[in-house]
């Protein structure tokens, strides 16, 4: 059978005509207004695909049966199973306004598109074969107005129908290319509830709207399910035609209000429980502030349970790396930090300012007295909320003046505490003298040797043994690598702040600009980020192999603390593709950066007079320690890579759905093989469901414990000027490329030199992407501050960058043209 015109018997064989055509026939037989159409059967499509051309008799049959008129015909896919359990929406090709002369060519193109990359990817994701394909050739509607009717919300079952309408043909609406006028209608009564948009922009009367809703109710009866119906109003006649009707496959019991209420209540319970615990230790605060600080920068805004669990296991609570590492440096952290430092609100990580501030209490200051300092911080945040982000730099009094301490504690106690701080800084200077050398000469060789012992742990056959190795690696991260990272980060913050303050003291506001240049040009052997760029360019130039690159950097991955995301060694093609896009020579750029910083340093030292010695020492220390945190992170990510590899193997051994194990907490993974694995599977499935639901919530970057109703309340997004933290002296203009997911190959392939990369945050694994846009491009992130990876890298290469731009990935869209103003810290939307 080549051509199918009608089914007079009423029996429609989907294997012959496909899912979409079967539904169209049913609509036609039920007397819905449907334009004439003809179907090229599945077996004929196979013949055309093999032969490469459309047989003449098939073309003649179409030309004789359909009226092409002035507007031609539409050619649409009709795959077997399409618009059924899986919608296959947008996967196959549709062509409109096809003329007689172009008909054969367009039919062939639509058939060949059956095996396109997007179709293959859709089939792979849903673990199905690409279905047999038929084609619908249908007379076009000369549409004055067109749109879509949803007989219920696709995400929330309700009696509210939604009609979306635009002027002209509806394809632009279905493809997401234009904004519709949206009518909300009670499906049962037909009452119009509200209108979103300017109704005067379209021609659609109340009676036409009622007729569309009538067809919606009839389609529900015909197909016994809620429908997504494409309709069009014909110009001149004003007649309404139905182009197609699909079952809404995504309807669920999703309830955003319920999810929001649950998240608020869970947050209240956590905060109240922690408040009671602190009260038992004699610590009391009226309220707390939960901010994202730099947690989202390293964890991502929506971490899976394993990612958040490893982070808290290694760094926080009980004897985590923050407590152990800082206490070795002269701080005094006790049981007050056994809980409460990090938490998830609506699935997003937040840090308690009260608890975070307590991690900065030095030895000798009574905890009860230190609460006065914390109350001072809370009062400052009340006045200026943005101080809660990156408080280490902009809020905490880490080098308090005598007057500040005497004002809080009185002269006698203030003088005592001031003396303790001087002793602390003296000890810190001793630590500064050798920590970088210890890290490179002792810690790194020892750490790499330890990780090598577990490199093949995933090859073990015994599940319990693998779980044991997983725990041992997590413990090594907790007591070794993460401690090194914490201490390197502490020194980094101090040396950066000291140098900045000294430069401002000597040169005023211009000192801040000098800081960016002085701290760039770090030699390659101390600079893993630039080393990555250089190796990529060497691979591009065929000086080294992809194996050489991956042997050094394969353990990294985009958002690498999000352990569910693949590492580079798992997808080497991405590295190879990005390397080819790099323009210029990163090594030459580094040499130019070194020269710029050297010239400026020499000039400033010559102008420093009696402060020359102090300035020279601070510059040298800053240049030694600013890259050290990245070096330590580069190393502890080797452990993360091993944990991920073991997790994937356990997941496969258990026969679980791909990636399900990442919704377990690490302490639960420790037990696998010695517990009820089925209960664990069910727990992971429930967590995954909740994790997906929570992604719909907007969580403010700063949340007061007394104002939790702000959780889930959408923000207002309407400004052409977006403010953040400027971290470089460069300004540039360019086209936006939004990338939040390494699996978005389309977005990554659109990267070009001079583009503006917009993302949530970056880490060392983003080096290949940043190398592609180069020094003439720009970077915008939602989280990050003056010492973030993005800040260090962009200063290094002289790239314009503004970080900590709230909701940047939602406000900015790929293709927009923006200006990135690094010196003043804002982004301007130009087009």
C-alpha positions, -999 to +999 in steps of 0.1 A: +000+000+000+015+033-011-011+060-005-038+059+021-068+083+016-094+071+040-106+042+061-142+037+053-143+006+075-133+026+105-104+002+113-072+022+112-039+003+112-012+024+130+015+002+116+005+015+081-002+052+088+016+060+121+003+074+153-004+110+142-023+100+110-043+075+129-055+102+153-062+126+124-083+099+107-103+095+140-108+132+142-120+133+106-144+103+111-158+120+142-167+151+121-140+174+135-131+201+110-099+187+095-084+198+061-081+171+035-050+150+038-033+119+023-008+095+040+023+080+025+024+046+042+053+032+062+063+006+036+064+033+009+086+055+032+110+026+035+111+022-003+117+060-008+145+059+017+162+030-001+156+043-036+164+079-028+135+094-047+096+096-047+079+074-072+060+093-099+027+075-092+029+085-055+034+122-065+005+120-091-018+105-065-011+134-041-013+161-068-047+148-080-062+144-046-052+176-027-059+212-035-025+230-033-041+265-039-019+295-032-005+282+001+005+246-009+005+218+016+021+207+049+043+176+051+043+161+086+058+130+102+035+102+115+057+077+132+043+045+147+038+052+183+041+090+179+017+110+201+012+079+221+031+069+253+061+089+240+052+121+221+083+124+200+074+161+200+096+181+177+119+152+169+107+145+133+106+171+105+076+192+095+075+215+065+048+240+057+038+259+025+052+232+003+045+239-034+039+213-062+074+219-076+091+212-042+069+184-031+092+155-041+123+171-026+105+180+008+091+145+011+126+130+007+141+155+032+114+146+058+120+109+054+158+112+056+154+133+088+140+101+105+176+092+114+189+126+124+211+131+154+182+145+175+160+116+167+188+091+176+195+110+208+157+110+218+155+072+212+187+066+232+174+087+262+141+068+262+157+034+255+136+027+224+142+020+187+135+046+161+099+037+150+087+032+114+076+064+097+047+074+076+041+109+062+010+131+062+006+155+033-022+179+042-038+210+026-026+242+044-049+264+064-044+301+054-042+310+091-052+344+104-048+331+140-034+298+152-024+282+184-026+253+208-053+242+233-042+223+264-073+207+280-054+206+313-021+219+325+007+196+313+024+198+347-006+200+371-039+182+367-067+207+370-100+218+354-083+248+339-077+247+301-052+269+284-055+283+249-023+299+235-028+320+203-006+340+179-012+358+147-005+337+116+007+301+114+011+282+147+045+266+139+063+296+155+044+290+187+050+252+188+087+258+181+090+283+209+099+312+186+073+337+198+053+347+229+016+339+227-015+355+242-026+330+268-063+324+278-071+305+310-105+289+308-125+267+331-129+236+310-161+225+328-180+259+327-163+275+297-157+307+317-127+328+308-106+331+340-078+354+329-058+365+299-020+368+298-007+392+271-023+418+248-055+403+233-056+431+207-025+416+190-046+387+177-080+382+160-099+357+182-135+363+193-152+349+224-173+326+202-143+313+184-126+307+218-156+288+230-157+267+198-120+257+204-128+247+239-158+227+227-135+207+204-112+202+233-139+186+254-150+165+225-114+153+219-111+142+255-142+120+249-129+107+216-094+097+229-103+091+266-075+114+278-065+150+280-053+165+248-029+190+233-047+203+202-032+224+174-059+246+158-061+275+132-086+301+122-088+304+084-084+339+069-116+351+053-140+323+062-131+325+099-136+287+101-117+268+127-097+237+117-080+211+138-045+203+126-036+175+151-044+163+186-019+147+209-023+130+243-007+151+270+019+126+281+034+146+309+004+152+331+012+143+367+002+151+402+029+178+404+017+205+427+041+235+430+022+250+459+025+217+478+062+213+470+068+249+481+049+244+514+068+212+521+102+229+515+093+257+538+081+234+566+113+212+562+135+243+565+116+254+596+120+220+612+157+220+605+163+255+618+142+250+649+160+217+658+194+233+653+183+263+674+173+240+703+207+222+700+226+254+702+205+266+731+217+235+749+253+247+744+244+282+758+243+298+723+212+317+713+203+340+683+171+356+674+174+345+638+199+332+613+207+339+577+211+311+551+231+322+520+246+303+491+280+320+497+304+300+475+287+266+480+267+267+448+300+277+431+315+243+439+284+221+444+259+234+417+225+248+427+207+215+427+232+188+439+221+152+440+221+136+475+254+119+471+271+152+460+257+171+489+264+142+513+300+138+503+305+176+507+291+176+542+308+144+552+342+156+541+340+193+551+314+198+577+299+183+609+317+164+636+354+161+627+351+174+591+379+191+572+368+226+582+370+219+619+402+198+618+420+220+592+412+253+609+419+241+644+454+232+633+458+268+622+448+284+655+410+285+654+388+270+680+359+250+666+340+227+690+307+208+692+288+239+680+298+228+645+286+192+649+256+201+627+239+231+611+266+245+589+252+234+555+216+225+547+194+220+517+164+243+513+141+232+485+170+210+473+194+239+470+225+242+493+227+270+518+252+279+545+242+293+579+259+326+586+257+319+624+276+286+620+299+298+593+310+328+614+317+305+643+343+287+622+364+320+624+366+320+662+403+320+672+417+302+702+411+320+735+379+339+726+350+326+747+322+312+725+297+333+745+316+365+738+321+356+701+283+356+697+285+395+700+306+395+669+281+373+651+252+396+661+272+425+646+274+405+613+237+398+613+230+435+619+252+444+589+235+419+567+201+434+577+214+467+564+230+453+532+219+418+523+245+411+497+271+410+524+259+375+531+275+363+499+312+358+502+313+371+538+349+361+542+359+390+519+332+417+526+318+411+561+339+391+586+363+410+608+392+386+603+418+413+612+398+434+637+411+467+649+416+473+686+388+499+686+363+474+671+370+448+698+370+474+726+336+487+714+321+452+716+338+439+748+350+469+767+386+481+770+400+454+792+385+424+774+389+441+740+426+446+746+430+409+756+413+397+725+433+421+703+464+405+717+451+370+709+445+381+673+481+394+670+494+360+684+471+342+658+485+363+629+520+357+641+514+319+640+497+323+606+528+339+592+548+309+603+523+286+585+525+308+554+563+303+553+560+266+544+525+254+536+528+258+498+561+238+498+545+211+521+516+209+497+537+203+466+566+183+480+548+161+506+510+161+503+507+158+465+531+128+461+515+110+491+480+117+479+486+105+444+501+073+457+471+067+480+446+073+451+466+049+428+459+021+453+421+025+447+423+032+409+410-003+402+386-008+431+357-008+407+370-041+393+363-059+425+336-086+422+324-083+458+298-056+464+307-052+501+344-048+492+335-020+467+314-003+493+343-006+518+367+010+492+342+038+486+342+045+524+380+044+526+384+069+498+358+092+513+376+090+546+409+099+530+393+129+513+379+139+547+411+137+567+437+145+541+429+162+508+400+183+520+420+195+551+447+206+527+421+224+506+406+241+537+440+254+549+451+266+515+418+284+511+422+301+545+457+313+537+445+325+503+417+346+518+441+362+542+469+370+518+444+384+492+427+406+517+460+419+531+473+427+497+441+444+487+440+465+518+477+475+515+473+485+478+442+506+487+461+522+516+490+531+492+471+539+460+435+545+468+408+530+447+432+524+419+448+498+441+419+475+434+427+477+397+464+470+404+454+439+424+439+422+393+471+426+373+495+418+402+478+385+409+478+374+372+507+359+353+512+329+377+539+305+362+526+274+345+540+250+371+519+266+398+488+271+376+467+240+368+440+261+350+464+276+325+483+244+322+450+228+310+446+254+283+482+251+272+479+213+269+447+216+249+464+240+225+493+215+222+468+188+214+452+210+188+486+216+172+493+178+173+522+182+197+507+158+222+479+132+221+444+132+236+457+104+259+484+128+272+457+155+280+435+130+298+463+115+318+466+149+335+431+163+334+408+134+327+396+133+363+380+167+360+345+174+347+320+202+344+307+209+379+329+182+392+317+182+428+283+172+413+294+135+413+266+124+390+281+144+361+306+125+338+343+133+339+364+141+309+380+107+306+344+093+301+338+116+271+371+124+254+353+136+222+342+167+240+378+176+249+389+169+213+361+191+199+368+220+223+405+219+216+399+225+179+379+256+188+407+273+208+421+303+190+455+318+196+482+305+219+474+303+256+511+300+264+520+332+246+490+349+264+504+336+297+539+350+289+523+384+281+504+383+314+536+375+333+553+404+316+524+428+324+524+418+361+562+420+363+563+455+349+535+468+372+550+451+403+584+467+396+568+501+391+547+499+423+577+488+443+597+517+431+569+540+442+564+523+475+591+542+494+593+531+531+565+505+524+585+487+497+596+458+520+560+451+532+545+454+497+571+431+482+565+405+508+527+406+504+530+404+466+552+374+468+530+356+493+499+364+473+514+350+441+524+318+459+491+312+476+464+324+452+467+294+430+473+269+459+436+264+466+431+254+429+460+230+432+446+214+463+411+211+446+427+197+415+441+169+437+411+161+458+390+157+426+411+126+419+393+111+449+359+122+436+366+105+403+373+072+420+341+075+441+321+081+409+337+051+391+329+028+421+294+042+423+287+035+386+300-001+390+278-007+421+248+008+403+253-016+374+259-046+397+226-039+415+208-037+382+194-002+391+183+024+366+213+044+353+225+070+378+200+060+405+228+054+431+237+091+431+205+098+450+219+079+480+238+095+508+275+083+510+268+069+545+241+047+528+265+036+501+289+024+529+262-001+538+254-016+504+259-053+502+252-057+540+217-042+541+184-045+522+194-032+488+158-031+476+149-007+504+179+014+493+166+014+457+132+026+468+147+053+489+169+065+460+138+066+437+119+087+462+148+111+466+151+114+428+115+123+425+118+150+451+150+162+436+133+167+402+103+184+418+125+208+438+141+221+406+109+241+400+114+262+431+132+295+432+153+298+463+167+333+471+204+335+475+199+349+509+171+336+532+164+348+567+152+321+591+123+345+601+113+350+564+111+315+550+079+324+531+104+338+505+112+302+496+096+293+463+083+328+456+093+337+420+116+368+415+109+398+393+130+396+361+127+428+340+159+448+341+183+454+312+211+460+337+222+431+358+245+437+387+271+413+401+307+413+412+333+426+387+365+406+390+386+419+361+396+452+345+382+443+311+350+452+293+337+435+262+306+430+241+294+399+224+267+373+218+255+352+248+259+314+249+241+299+279+256+265+290+245+248+322+249+212+312+279+195+296+255+172+278+241+201+259+262+195+228+244+220+207+252+248+231+289+237+234+293+235+197+281+271+193+310+284+214+331+308+194+361+331+201+348+364+215+315+349+228+300+356+262+297+324+282+268+324+307+266+297+333+259+289+369+295+287+380+329+274+368+357+253+381+390+240+367+371+217+343+356+247+325+391+256+312+385+241+277+353+261+273+369+293+286+398+287+263+375+286+233+360+321+239+394+334+247+406+367+262+383+388+238+353+370+251+334+373+284+321+353+313+289+357+334+281+334+363+253+332+389+276+324+418+312+333+426+333+361+440+367+377+440+385+344+447+364+320+427+379+299+400+363+321+374+378+352+389+413+338+390+412+324+355+396+355+338+421+378+355+449+356+343+439+358+307+424+394+308+388+383+300+359+405+310+339+388+338+311+396+361+302+370+387+274+365+412+247+378+388+214+365+402+194+343+378+217+351+349+211+318+331+173+325+331+174+362+322+200+359+295+193+338+264+216+324+238+219+349+209+214+380+231+240+407+227+254+421+260+281+442+274+302+428+302+316+455+324+343+439+346+356+471+364+321+483+374+305+449+379+275+449+357+260+433+325+240+454+301+216+437+277+221+455+244+199+434+221 
